[in-house]
C-alpha cells in the first residue's frame, strides 16, 4: 500500500452529520470507521490516484 492508504482517501468513505455528532462510515462495507483506518478494499479517490502516480513517476526518474 501507499502512504496515502486510509479510509478518508477512499471513494466509499462518508461522513454524516447527526444529532449525536458526525458519523464516519464506509458506504460499501457499512462499518463505522475513522479517517486513518485501513481496509484491504481501499479504492483511492481520483485526486489521490493522481498524487500516487505523480509520486511514482518522481521515484522512477530519481532511480534512472
Predicted model as a PDB file, atoms N, CA, C, CB and O in Angstrom, pLDDT in the B-factor column:
MODEL        1                                                                  
ATOM      1  N   UNK A   1       0.835  -1.185   0.000  1.00 58.00           N  
ATOM      2  CA  UNK A   1       0.000   0.000   0.000  1.00 58.00           C  
ATOM      3  C   UNK A   1       0.883   1.253   0.000  1.00 58.00           C  
ATOM      4  CB  UNK A   1      -0.952  -0.004   1.220  1.00 58.00           C  
ATOM      5  O   UNK A   1       2.109   1.174   0.083  1.00 58.00           O  
ATOM      6  N   UNK A   2       0.249   2.362  -0.092  1.00 75.00           N  
ATOM      7  CA  UNK A   2       0.992   3.612  -0.139  1.00 75.00           C  
ATOM      8  C   UNK A   2       0.794   4.403   1.144  1.00 75.00           C  
ATOM      9  CB  UNK A   2       0.565   4.445  -1.346  1.00 75.00           C  
ATOM     10  O   UNK A   2      -0.002   4.039   2.009  1.00 75.00           O  
ATOM     11  N   UNK A   3       1.524   5.470   1.238  1.00 86.00           N  
ATOM     12  CA  UNK A   3       1.356   6.324   2.419  1.00 86.00           C  
ATOM     13  C   UNK A   3       0.005   7.029   2.402  1.00 86.00           C  
ATOM     14  CB  UNK A   3       2.483   7.360   2.496  1.00 86.00           C  
ATOM     15  O   UNK A   3      -0.411   7.596   3.413  1.00 86.00           O  
ATOM     16  N   UNK A   4      -0.681   6.997   1.265  1.00 89.00           N  
ATOM     17  CA  UNK A   4      -1.998   7.620   1.135  1.00 89.00           C  
ATOM     18  C   UNK A   4      -3.128   6.702   1.578  1.00 89.00           C  
ATOM     19  CB  UNK A   4      -2.227   8.046  -0.293  1.00 89.00           C  
ATOM     20  O   UNK A   4      -4.268   7.148   1.707  1.00 89.00           O  
ATOM     21  N   UNK A   5      -2.833   5.437   1.812  1.00 92.00           N  
ATOM     22  CA  UNK A   5      -3.869   4.441   2.108  1.00 92.00           C  
ATOM     23  C   UNK A   5      -4.510   4.700   3.462  1.00 92.00           C  
ATOM     24  CB  UNK A   5      -3.280   3.028   2.072  1.00 92.00           C  
ATOM     25  O   UNK A   5      -3.906   4.451   4.506  1.00 92.00           O  
ATOM     26  N   UNK A   6      -5.727   5.197   3.435  1.00 94.00           N  
ATOM     27  CA  UNK A   6      -6.526   5.419   4.635  1.00 94.00           C  
ATOM     28  C   UNK A   6      -7.975   5.578   4.215  1.00 94.00           C  
ATOM     29  CB  UNK A   6      -6.031   6.668   5.431  1.00 94.00           C  
ATOM     30  O   UNK A   6      -8.254   5.960   3.078  1.00 94.00           O  
ATOM     31  N   UNK A   7      -8.887   5.294   5.107  1.00 95.00           N  
ATOM     32  CA  UNK A   7     -10.315   5.379   4.779  1.00 95.00           C  
ATOM     33  C   UNK A   7     -10.713   6.744   4.228  1.00 95.00           C  
ATOM     34  CB  UNK A   7     -11.143   5.072   6.007  1.00 95.00           C  
ATOM     35  O   UNK A   7     -11.522   6.820   3.303  1.00 95.00           O  
ATOM     36  N   UNK A   8     -10.169   7.804   4.770  1.00 95.00           N  
ATOM     37  CA  UNK A   8     -10.565   9.148   4.337  1.00 95.00           C  
ATOM     38  C   UNK A   8     -10.221   9.422   2.877  1.00 95.00           C  
ATOM     39  CB  UNK A   8      -9.902  10.187   5.213  1.00 95.00           C  
ATOM     40  O   UNK A   8     -10.777  10.349   2.287  1.00 95.00           O  
ATOM     41  N   UNK A   9      -9.320   8.643   2.278  1.00 96.00           N  
ATOM     42  CA  UNK A   9      -8.941   8.847   0.881  1.00 96.00           C  
ATOM     43  C   UNK A   9      -9.654   7.874  -0.056  1.00 96.00           C  
ATOM     44  CB  UNK A   9      -7.437   8.704   0.723  1.00 96.00           C  
ATOM     45  O   UNK A   9      -9.361   7.840  -1.252  1.00 96.00           O  
ATOM     46  N   UNK A  10     -10.578   7.090   0.472  1.00 96.00           N  
ATOM     47  CA  UNK A  10     -11.293   6.081  -0.313  1.00 96.00           C  
ATOM     48  C   UNK A  10     -12.604   6.646  -0.869  1.00 96.00           C  
ATOM     49  CB  UNK A  10     -11.576   4.834   0.547  1.00 96.00           C  
ATOM     50  O   UNK A  10     -13.233   7.509  -0.257  1.00 96.00           O  
ATOM     51  N   UNK A  11     -12.996   6.144  -2.032  1.00 97.00           N  
ATOM     52  CA  UNK A  11     -14.229   6.622  -2.659  1.00 97.00           C  
ATOM     53  C   UNK A  11     -15.475   6.220  -1.871  1.00 97.00           C  
ATOM     54  CB  UNK A  11     -14.329   6.088  -4.076  1.00 97.00           C  
ATOM     55  O   UNK A  11     -16.541   6.799  -2.082  1.00 97.00           O  
ATOM     56  N   UNK A  12     -15.369   5.258  -0.981  1.00 96.00           N  
ATOM     57  CA  UNK A  12     -16.514   4.767  -0.209  1.00 96.00           C  
ATOM     58  C   UNK A  12     -16.664   5.434   1.160  1.00 96.00           C  
ATOM     59  CB  UNK A  12     -16.391   3.281  -0.024  1.00 96.00           C  
ATOM     60  O   UNK A  12     -17.647   5.192   1.861  1.00 96.00           O  
ATOM     61  N   UNK A  13     -15.717   6.255   1.537  1.00 97.00           N  
ATOM     62  CA  UNK A  13     -15.739   6.918   2.850  1.00 97.00           C  
ATOM     63  C   UNK A  13     -16.805   8.009   2.864  1.00 97.00           C  
ATOM     64  CB  UNK A  13     -14.347   7.519   3.191  1.00 97.00           C  
ATOM     65  O   UNK A  13     -16.868   8.831   1.950  1.00 97.00           O  
ATOM     66  N   UNK A  14     -17.632   8.016   3.891  1.00 97.00           N  
ATOM     67  CA  UNK A  14     -18.697   9.011   4.018  1.00 97.00           C  
ATOM     68  C   UNK A  14     -18.730   9.576   5.429  1.00 97.00           C  
ATOM     69  CB  UNK A  14     -20.059   8.397   3.659  1.00 97.00           C  
ATOM     70  O   UNK A  14     -18.332   8.922   6.393  1.00 97.00           O  
ATOM     71  N   UNK A  15     -19.213  10.802   5.522  1.00 96.00           N  
ATOM     72  CA  UNK A  15     -19.461  11.447   6.803  1.00 96.00           C  
ATOM     73  C   UNK A  15     -20.897  11.932   6.798  1.00 96.00           C  
ATOM     74  CB  UNK A  15     -18.463  12.622   7.064  1.00 96.00           C  
ATOM     75  O   UNK A  15     -21.387  12.447   5.792  1.00 96.00           O  
ATOM     76  N   UNK A  16     -21.564  11.766   7.921  1.00 96.00           N  
ATOM     77  CA  UNK A  16     -22.957  12.164   8.019  1.00 96.00           C  
ATOM     78  C   UNK A  16     -23.157  12.873   9.347  1.00 96.00           C  
ATOM     79  CB  UNK A  16     -23.907  10.940   7.886  1.00 96.00           C  
ATOM     80  O   UNK A  16     -22.804  12.352  10.404  1.00 96.00           O  
ATOM     81  N   UNK A  17     -23.725  14.060   9.280  1.00 96.00           N  
ATOM     82  CA  UNK A  17     -23.991  14.826  10.489  1.00 96.00           C  
ATOM     83  C   UNK A  17     -25.282  14.317  11.119  1.00 96.00           C  
ATOM     84  CB  UNK A  17     -24.084  16.348  10.179  1.00 96.00           C  
ATOM     85  O   UNK A  17     -26.321  14.249  10.462  1.00 96.00           O  
ATOM     86  N   UNK A  18     -25.208  13.963  12.396  1.00 94.00           N  
ATOM     87  CA  UNK A  18     -26.383  13.505  13.136  1.00 94.00           C  
ATOM     88  C   UNK A  18     -26.526  14.352  14.392  1.00 94.00           C  
ATOM     89  CB  UNK A  18     -26.274  11.989  13.496  1.00 94.00           C  
ATOM     90  O   UNK A  18     -25.662  15.177  14.691  1.00 94.00           O  
ATOM     91  N   UNK A  19     -27.596  14.151  15.115  1.00 96.00           N  
ATOM     92  CA  UNK A  19     -27.790  14.891  16.366  1.00 96.00           C  
ATOM     93  C   UNK A  19     -26.758  14.486  17.409  1.00 96.00           C  
ATOM     94  CB  UNK A  19     -29.203  14.661  16.912  1.00 96.00           C  
ATOM     95  O   UNK A  19     -26.438  15.264  18.308  1.00 96.00           O  
ATOM     96  N   UNK A  20     -26.235  13.263  17.289  1.00 95.00           N  
ATOM     97  CA  UNK A  20     -25.224  12.772  18.227  1.00 95.00           C  
ATOM     98  C   UNK A  20     -23.810  13.178  17.831  1.00 95.00           C  
ATOM     99  CB  UNK A  20     -25.306  11.267  18.330  1.00 95.00           C  
ATOM    100  O   UNK A  20     -22.870  12.943  18.591  1.00 95.00           O  
ATOM    101  N   UNK A  21     -23.641  13.778  16.664  1.00 96.00           N  
ATOM    102  CA  UNK A  21     -22.316  14.171  16.182  1.00 96.00           C  
ATOM    103  C   UNK A  21     -22.128  13.730  14.744  1.00 96.00           C  
ATOM    104  CB  UNK A  21     -21.213  13.574  17.068  1.00 96.00           C  
ATOM    105  O   UNK A  21     -23.096  13.493  14.022  1.00 96.00           O  
ATOM    106  N   UNK A  22     -20.886  13.624  14.340  1.00 96.00           N  
ATOM    107  CA  UNK A  22     -20.578  13.222  12.968  1.00 96.00           C  
ATOM    108  C   UNK A  22     -20.361  11.711  12.929  1.00 96.00           C  
ATOM    109  CB  UNK A  22     -19.321  13.978  12.430  1.00 96.00           C  
ATOM    110  O   UNK A  22     -19.580  11.159  13.704  1.00 96.00           O  
ATOM    111  N   UNK A  23     -21.062  11.063  12.018  1.00 97.00           N  
ATOM    112  CA  UNK A  23     -20.918   9.615  11.812  1.00 97.00           C  
ATOM    113  C   UNK A  23     -20.006   9.406  10.617  1.00 97.00           C  
ATOM    114  CB  UNK A  23     -22.312   8.914  11.590  1.00 97.00           C  
ATOM    115  O   UNK A  23     -20.292   9.888   9.520  1.00 97.00           O  
ATOM    116  N   UNK A  24     -18.911   8.689  10.824  1.00 97.00           N  
ATOM    117  CA  UNK A  24     -17.964   8.366   9.757  1.00 97.00           C  
ATOM    118  C   UNK A  24     -18.081   6.885   9.473  1.00 97.00           C  
ATOM    119  CB  UNK A  24     -16.496   8.753  10.144  1.00 97.00           C  
ATOM    120  O   UNK A  24     -17.994   6.065  10.387  1.00 97.00           O  
ATOM    121  N   UNK A  25     -18.282   6.531   8.191  1.00 97.00           N  
ATOM    122  CA  UNK A  25     -18.516   5.134   7.864  1.00 97.00           C  
ATOM    123  C   UNK A  25     -18.103   4.822   6.429  1.00 97.00           C  
ATOM    124  CB  UNK A  25     -19.981   4.784   8.074  1.00 97.00           C  
ATOM    125  O   UNK A  25     -17.919   5.713   5.600  1.00 97.00           O  
ATOM    126  N   UNK A  26     -17.965   3.527   6.170  1.00 96.00           N  
ATOM    127  CA  UNK A  26     -17.688   3.039   4.826  1.00 96.00           C  
ATOM    128  C   UNK A  26     -19.037   2.692   4.199  1.00 96.00           C  
ATOM    129  CB  UNK A  26     -16.708   1.793   4.840  1.00 96.00           C  
ATOM    130  O   UNK A  26     -19.749   1.818   4.693  1.00 96.00           O  
ATOM    131  N   UNK A  27     -19.376   3.365   3.134  1.00 95.00           N  
ATOM    132  CA  UNK A  27     -20.650   3.122   2.471  1.00 95.00           C  
ATOM    133  C   UNK A  27     -20.708   1.716   1.882  1.00 95.00           C  
ATOM    134  CB  UNK A  27     -20.883   4.160   1.376  1.00 95.00           C  
ATOM    135  O   UNK A  27     -21.765   1.086   1.878  1.00 95.00           O  
ATOM    136  N   UNK A  28     -19.593   1.230   1.393  1.00 94.00           N  
ATOM    137  CA  UNK A  28     -19.542  -0.091   0.773  1.00 94.00           C  
ATOM    138  C   UNK A  28     -19.687  -1.205   1.802  1.00 94.00           C  
ATOM    139  CB  UNK A  28     -18.239  -0.262   0.009  1.00 94.00           C  
ATOM    140  O   UNK A  28     -20.474  -2.132   1.610  1.00 94.00           O  
ATOM    141  N   UNK A  29     -18.931  -1.117   2.893  1.00 91.00           N  
ATOM    142  CA  UNK A  29     -18.937  -2.175   3.902  1.00 91.00           C  
ATOM    143  C   UNK A  29     -20.001  -1.981   4.976  1.00 91.00           C  
ATOM    144  CB  UNK A  29     -17.589  -2.261   4.552  1.00 91.00           C  
ATOM    145  O   UNK A  29     -20.439  -2.941   5.609  1.00 91.00           O  
ATOM    146  N   UNK A  30     -20.413  -0.729   5.176  1.00 92.00           N  
ATOM    147  CA  UNK A  30     -21.396  -0.430   6.211  1.00 92.00           C  
ATOM    148  C   UNK A  30     -20.798  -0.296   7.606  1.00 92.00           C  
ATOM    149  CB  UNK A  30     -22.441  -1.493   6.226  1.00 92.00           C  
ATOM    150  O   UNK A  30     -21.539  -0.201   8.584  1.00 92.00           O  
ATOM    151  N   UNK A  31     -19.472  -0.286   7.716  1.00 90.00           N  
ATOM    152  CA  UNK A  31     -18.790  -0.183   9.013  1.00 90.00           C  
ATOM    153  C   UNK A  31     -18.615   1.264   9.444  1.00 90.00           C  
ATOM    154  CB  UNK A  31     -17.431  -0.868   8.953  1.00 90.00           C  
ATOM    155  O   UNK A  31     -18.396   2.151   8.620  1.00 90.00           O  
ATOM    156  N   UNK A  32     -18.713   1.484  10.745  1.00 95.00           N  
ATOM    157  CA  UNK A  32     -18.249   2.743  11.301  1.00 95.00           C  
ATOM    158  C   UNK A  32     -16.732   2.711  11.162  1.00 95.00           C  
ATOM    159  CB  UNK A  32     -18.714   2.945  12.814  1.00 95.00           C  
ATOM    160  O   UNK A  32     -16.118   1.657  11.322  1.00 95.00           O  
ATOM    161  N   UNK A  33     -16.132   3.841  10.871  1.00 95.00           N  
ATOM    162  CA  UNK A  33     -14.687   3.866  10.663  1.00 95.00           C  
ATOM    163  C   UNK A  33     -14.122   5.205  11.106  1.00 95.00           C  
ATOM    164  CB  UNK A  33     -14.340   3.597   9.186  1.00 95.00           C  
ATOM    165  O   UNK A  33     -14.869   6.123  11.442  1.00 95.00           O  
ATOM    166  N   UNK A  34     -12.848   5.308  11.105  1.00 95.00           N  
ATOM    167  CA  UNK A  34     -12.147   6.559  11.389  1.00 95.00           C  
ATOM    168  C   UNK A  34     -11.346   6.908  10.146  1.00 95.00           C  
ATOM    169  CB  UNK A  34     -11.219   6.440  12.664  1.00 95.00           C  
ATOM    170  O   UNK A  34     -11.000   6.017   9.371  1.00 95.00           O  
ATOM    171  N   UNK A  35     -11.041   8.188   9.937  1.00 94.00           N  
ATOM    172  CA  UNK A  35     -10.336   8.603   8.719  1.00 94.00           C  
ATOM    173  C   UNK A  35      -8.998   7.896   8.504  1.00 94.00           C  
ATOM    174  CB  UNK A  35     -10.105  10.082   8.759  1.00 94.00           C  
ATOM    175  O   UNK A  35      -8.584   7.713   7.359  1.00 94.00           O  
ATOM    176  N   UNK A  36      -8.321   7.499   9.565  1.00 94.00           N  
ATOM    177  CA  UNK A  36      -6.988   6.912   9.438  1.00 94.00           C  
ATOM    178  C   UNK A  36      -6.993   5.380   9.400  1.00 94.00           C  
ATOM    179  CB  UNK A  36      -6.128   7.377  10.578  1.00 94.00           C  
ATOM    180  O   UNK A  36      -5.933   4.773   9.251  1.00 94.00           O  
ATOM    181  N   UNK A  37      -8.150   4.750   9.529  1.00 94.00           N  
ATOM    182  CA  UNK A  37      -8.221   3.291   9.448  1.00 94.00           C  
ATOM    183  C   UNK A  37      -7.866   2.840   8.039  1.00 94.00           C  
ATOM    184  CB  UNK A  37      -9.630   2.782   9.843  1.00 94.00           C  
ATOM    185  O   UNK A  37      -7.946   3.612   7.083  1.00 94.00           O  
ATOM    186  N   UNK A  38      -7.469   1.569   7.930  1.00 92.00           N  
ATOM    187  CA  UNK A  38      -7.116   0.999   6.628  1.00 92.00           C  
ATOM    188  C   UNK A  38      -7.788  -0.363   6.470  1.00 92.00           C  
ATOM    189  CB  UNK A  38      -5.571   0.871   6.478  1.00 92.00           C  
ATOM    190  O   UNK A  38      -7.739  -1.207   7.365  1.00 92.00           O  
ATOM    191  N   UNK A  39      -8.419  -0.558   5.305  1.00 89.00           N  
ATOM    192  CA  UNK A  39      -9.011  -1.841   4.956  1.00 89.00           C  
ATOM    193  C   UNK A  39      -8.452  -2.274   3.607  1.00 89.00           C  
ATOM    194  CB  UNK A  39     -10.569  -1.758   4.919  1.00 89.00           C  
ATOM    195  O   UNK A  39      -7.982  -1.431   2.843  1.00 89.00           O  
ATOM    196  N   UNK A  40      -8.490  -3.543   3.303  1.00 89.00           N  
ATOM    197  CA  UNK A  40      -7.946  -4.063   2.047  1.00 89.00           C  
ATOM    198  C   UNK A  40      -8.776  -3.680   0.826  1.00 89.00           C  
ATOM    199  CB  UNK A  40      -7.837  -5.560   2.124  1.00 89.00           C  
ATOM    200  O   UNK A  40      -8.284  -3.746  -0.300  1.00 89.00           O  
ATOM    201  N   UNK A  41     -10.011  -3.287   1.035  1.00 89.00           N  
ATOM    202  CA  UNK A  41     -10.890  -2.957  -0.090  1.00 89.00           C  
ATOM    203  C   UNK A  41     -10.702  -1.519  -0.565  1.00 89.00           C  
ATOM    204  CB  UNK A  41     -12.344  -3.181   0.302  1.00 89.00           C  
ATOM    205  O   UNK A  41     -11.504  -1.026  -1.358  1.00 89.00           O  
ATOM    206  N   UNK A  42      -9.687  -0.857  -0.110  1.00 92.00           N  
ATOM    207  CA  UNK A  42      -9.432   0.559  -0.398  1.00 92.00           C  
ATOM    208  C   UNK A  42      -9.382   0.845  -1.887  1.00 92.00           C  
ATOM    209  CB  UNK A  42      -8.134   0.995   0.241  1.00 92.00           C  
ATOM    210  O   UNK A  42      -8.651   0.196  -2.634  1.00 92.00           O  
ATOM    211  N   UNK A  43     -10.183   1.842  -2.315  1.00 94.00           N  
ATOM    212  CA  UNK A  43     -10.171   2.337  -3.688  1.00 94.00           C  
ATOM    213  C   UNK A  43      -9.961   3.842  -3.601  1.00 94.00           C  
ATOM    214  CB  UNK A  43     -11.507   1.974  -4.466  1.00 94.00           C  
ATOM    215  O   UNK A  43     -10.873   4.561  -3.192  1.00 94.00           O  
ATOM    216  N   UNK A  44      -8.777   4.339  -3.976  1.00 95.00           N  
ATOM    217  CA  UNK A  44      -8.483   5.760  -3.786  1.00 95.00           C  
ATOM    218  C   UNK A  44      -9.340   6.673  -4.659  1.00 95.00           C  
ATOM    219  CB  UNK A  44      -7.028   6.019  -4.073  1.00 95.00           C  
ATOM    220  O   UNK A  44      -9.730   6.318  -5.771  1.00 95.00           O  
ATOM    221  N   UNK A  45      -9.617   7.849  -4.125  1.00 96.00           N  
ATOM    222  CA  UNK A  45     -10.321   8.881  -4.887  1.00 96.00           C  
ATOM    223  C   UNK A  45      -9.418   9.332  -6.034  1.00 96.00           C  
ATOM    224  CB  UNK A  45     -10.719  10.094  -3.971  1.00 96.00           C  
ATOM    225  O   UNK A  45      -8.207   9.111  -5.997  1.00 96.00           O  
ATOM    226  N   UNK A  46     -10.002   9.961  -7.045  1.00 96.00           N  
ATOM    227  CA  UNK A  46      -9.251  10.319  -8.248  1.00 96.00           C  
ATOM    228  C   UNK A  46      -8.072  11.245  -7.954  1.00 96.00           C  
ATOM    229  CB  UNK A  46     -10.172  10.978  -9.251  1.00 96.00           C  
ATOM    230  O   UNK A  46      -7.000  11.078  -8.537  1.00 96.00           O  
ATOM    231  N   UNK A  47      -8.253  12.219  -7.057  1.00 95.00           N  
ATOM    232  CA  UNK A  47      -7.133  13.130  -6.762  1.00 95.00           C  
ATOM    233  C   UNK A  47      -6.016  12.411  -6.016  1.00 95.00           C  
ATOM    234  CB  UNK A  47      -7.621  14.330  -5.935  1.00 95.00           C  
ATOM    235  O   UNK A  47      -4.851  12.790  -6.136  1.00 95.00           O  
ATOM    236  N   UNK A  48      -6.351  11.389  -5.256  1.00 94.00           N  
ATOM    237  CA  UNK A  48      -5.336  10.593  -4.559  1.00 94.00           C  
ATOM    238  C   UNK A  48      -4.606   9.708  -5.558  1.00 94.00           C  
ATOM    239  CB  UNK A  48      -5.978   9.732  -3.438  1.00 94.00           C  
ATOM    240  O   UNK A  48      -3.391   9.537  -5.455  1.00 94.00           O  
ATOM    241  N   UNK A  49      -5.328   9.139  -6.528  1.00 95.00           N  
ATOM    242  CA  UNK A  49      -4.690   8.356  -7.579  1.00 95.00           C  
ATOM    243  C   UNK A  49      -3.678   9.203  -8.343  1.00 95.00           C  
ATOM    244  CB  UNK A  49      -5.741   7.788  -8.539  1.00 95.00           C  
ATOM    245  O   UNK A  49      -2.595   8.728  -8.684  1.00 95.00           O  
ATOM    246  N   UNK A  50      -4.037  10.468  -8.613  1.00 95.00           N  
ATOM    247  CA  UNK A  50      -3.115  11.367  -9.312  1.00 95.00           C  
ATOM    248  C   UNK A  50      -1.864  11.623  -8.479  1.00 95.00           C  
ATOM    249  CB  UNK A  50      -3.809  12.696  -9.642  1.00 95.00           C  
ATOM    250  O   UNK A  50      -0.757  11.656  -9.016  1.00 95.00           O  
ATOM    251  N   UNK A  51      -2.033  11.803  -7.174  1.00 93.00           N  
ATOM    252  CA  UNK A  51      -0.874  12.014  -6.294  1.00 93.00           C  
ATOM    253  C   UNK A  51       0.023  10.785  -6.246  1.00 93.00           C  
ATOM    254  CB  UNK A  51      -1.337  12.371  -4.879  1.00 93.00           C  
ATOM    255  O   UNK A  51       1.248  10.904  -6.252  1.00 93.00           O  
ATOM    256  N   UNK A  52      -0.582   9.618  -6.198  1.00 93.00           N  
ATOM    257  CA  UNK A  52       0.190   8.371  -6.185  1.00 93.00           C  
ATOM    258  C   UNK A  52       0.990   8.232  -7.471  1.00 93.00           C  
ATOM    259  CB  UNK A  52      -0.740   7.152  -6.000  1.00 93.00           C  
ATOM    260  O   UNK A  52       2.170   7.883  -7.436  1.00 93.00           O  
ATOM    261  N   UNK A  53       0.364   8.500  -8.590  1.00 94.00           N  
ATOM    262  CA  UNK A  53       1.036   8.410  -9.884  1.00 94.00           C  
ATOM    263  C   UNK A  53       2.172   9.432  -9.983  1.00 94.00           C  
ATOM    264  CB  UNK A  53       0.027   8.625 -11.026  1.00 94.00           C  
ATOM    265  O   UNK A  53       3.251   9.121 -10.486  1.00 94.00           O  
ATOM    266  N   UNK A  54       1.927  10.624  -9.511  1.00 93.00           N  
ATOM    267  CA  UNK A  54       2.950  11.670  -9.530  1.00 93.00           C  
ATOM    268  C   UNK A  54       4.157  11.251  -8.691  1.00 93.00           C  
ATOM    269  CB  UNK A  54       2.371  13.004  -9.009  1.00 93.00           C  
ATOM    270  O   UNK A  54       5.303  11.428  -9.103  1.00 93.00           O  
ATOM    271  N   UNK A  55       3.887  10.697  -7.516  1.00 92.00           N  
ATOM    272  CA  UNK A  55       4.958  10.239  -6.641  1.00 92.00           C  
ATOM    273  C   UNK A  55       5.720   9.072  -7.277  1.00 92.00           C  
ATOM    274  CB  UNK A  55       4.389   9.824  -5.276  1.00 92.00           C  
ATOM    275  O   UNK A  55       6.945   9.005  -7.187  1.00 92.00           O  
ATOM    276  N   UNK A  56       4.995   8.162  -7.914  1.00 91.00           N  
ATOM    277  CA  UNK A  56       5.624   7.014  -8.583  1.00 91.00           C  
ATOM    278  C   UNK A  56       6.538   7.485  -9.712  1.00 91.00           C  
ATOM    279  CB  UNK A  56       4.547   6.049  -9.138  1.00 91.00           C  
ATOM    280  O   UNK A  56       7.658   6.994  -9.855  1.00 91.00           O  
ATOM    281  N   UNK A  57       6.062   8.435 -10.510  1.00 93.00           N  
ATOM    282  CA  UNK A  57       6.880   8.984 -11.605  1.00 93.00           C  
ATOM    283  C   UNK A  57       8.120   9.666 -11.080  1.00 93.00           C  
ATOM    284  CB  UNK A  57       6.071   9.968 -12.439  1.00 93.00           C  
ATOM    285  O   UNK A  57       9.200   9.526 -11.655  1.00 93.00           O  
ATOM    286  N   UNK A  58       7.979  10.399  -9.998  1.00 90.00           N  
ATOM    287  CA  UNK A  58       9.127  11.089  -9.386  1.00 90.00           C  
ATOM    288  C   UNK A  58      10.170  10.075  -8.926  1.00 90.00           C  
ATOM    289  CB  UNK A  58       8.668  11.965  -8.190  1.00 90.00           C  
ATOM    290  O   UNK A  58      11.368  10.289  -9.109  1.00 90.00           O  
ATOM    291  N   UNK A  59       9.718   8.975  -8.331  1.00 88.00           N  
ATOM    292  CA  UNK A  59      10.643   7.928  -7.875  1.00 88.00           C  
ATOM    293  C   UNK A  59      11.336   7.252  -9.051  1.00 88.00           C  
ATOM    294  CB  UNK A  59       9.895   6.880  -7.038  1.00 88.00           C  
ATOM    295  O   UNK A  59      12.528   6.951  -8.979  1.00 88.00           O  
ATOM    296  N   UNK A  60      10.600   7.010 -10.135  1.00 87.00           N  
ATOM    297  CA  UNK A  60      11.199   6.382 -11.301  1.00 87.00           C  
ATOM    298  C   UNK A  60      12.301   7.273 -11.901  1.00 87.00           C  
ATOM    299  CB  UNK A  60      10.117   6.083 -12.354  1.00 87.00           C  
ATOM    300  O   UNK A  60      13.369   6.783 -12.270  1.00 87.00           O  
ATOM    301  N   UNK A  61      12.035   8.561 -11.991  1.00 85.00           N  
ATOM    302  CA  UNK A  61      13.037   9.493 -12.528  1.00 85.00           C  
ATOM    303  C   UNK A  61      14.251   9.562 -11.623  1.00 85.00           C  
ATOM    304  CB  UNK A  61      12.436  10.894 -12.703  1.00 85.00           C  
ATOM    305  O   UNK A  61      15.383   9.682 -12.092  1.00 85.00           O  
ATOM    306  N   UNK A  62      14.009   9.485 -10.331  1.00 83.00           N  
ATOM    307  CA  UNK A  62      15.095   9.539  -9.358  1.00 83.00           C  
ATOM    308  C   UNK A  62      16.009   8.316  -9.471  1.00 83.00           C  
ATOM    309  CB  UNK A  62      14.527   9.641  -7.941  1.00 83.00           C  
ATOM    310  O   UNK A  62      17.219   8.412  -9.268  1.00 83.00           O  
ATOM    311  N   UNK A  63      15.408   7.155  -9.801  1.00 81.00           N  
ATOM    312  CA  UNK A  63      16.163   5.899  -9.896  1.00 81.00           C  
ATOM    313  C   UNK A  63      16.808   5.680 -11.254  1.00 81.00           C  
ATOM    314  CB  UNK A  63      15.263   4.742  -9.591  1.00 81.00           C  
ATOM    315  O   UNK A  63      17.500   4.679 -11.434  1.00 81.00           O  
ATOM    316  N   UNK A  64      16.612   6.567 -12.210  1.00 76.00           N  
ATOM    317  CA  UNK A  64      17.216   6.409 -13.547  1.00 76.00           C  
ATOM    318  C   UNK A  64      18.671   6.776 -13.555  1.00 76.00           C  
ATOM    319  CB  UNK A  64      16.486   7.252 -14.565  1.00 76.00           C  
ATOM    320  O   UNK A  64      19.322   6.698 -14.597  1.00 76.00           O  
TER     321      UNK A  64                                                      
ENDMDL                                                                          
END                                                                             
